[in-house]
Amino acid sequence: DPVNRLPLEIVETIFRGAITRDSDSICGGFAHNAVLLSHVCRRWYNLTVCIPRLWTFIDVTASSLSALAVFVERSQQVPLHIWLTEYDRAKMQWLRSVGSRVGELAFDETTKETLRWNAEQLGEVYDLCLPELDDLSLLPNNEDGFRWPVYLTNGHSKLRTLFLQDIPASLPPAQFPSLKNLTISEGDIDLFSVITLL
């Protein structure tokens, strides 16, 4: 097998390329992940468990609690990339427990019309403590009102990428000095509000 002869660094690059996002969503779920790679054969299993970064891409909605525990254990202390679309109380407790490790959060509450988040459920996501957050994608459901997540209202010095879709006319009352990428889609934002973020 040619893969067996490749250095671990090259195998890691190839495997990370196989962890892709679902093209059906703007935020994108993780369509292929380390679990699929680890089930190809015993050699690939041994390789994947040696590469913590492969286990940092987590689709919370599609994963069981036991799978989430495996991802956290195998990712060691590498920052996590979280995708969340549906509310589940137990999974929200899990997310709070790993909040200090979340580097990227893609939160899309608009994916399924029948599974709207209520105000209390949204509050649980918006009030998370995410000190290491540097990449945020937020797609709110504006039909039930909107408030900014607490991690955006206080300013977040580490936030480097911010994607906002269909948001109200005012931006969060904070500045983000490290912000490098800002994408606003389908919102009614004035240019002055954008400048005040930087």
Secondary structure, 3 states (H helix, E strand, C coil): CHHHHCCHHHHHHHHHHHCCECCCCCCCCECCCHHHHHCCCHHHHHHHHCCHHHHHEEECCCCCHHHHHHHHHHCCCCCEEEEECCCCHHHHHHHHHCHHHEEEEEEECCCCHHHCCCHHHHHHHHCCCCCCCCEEEEECCHHHCCCCCHHHHCCCCCCCEEEEECCCCCCCCCCCCCCCEEEEECCCCCHHHHHHHC
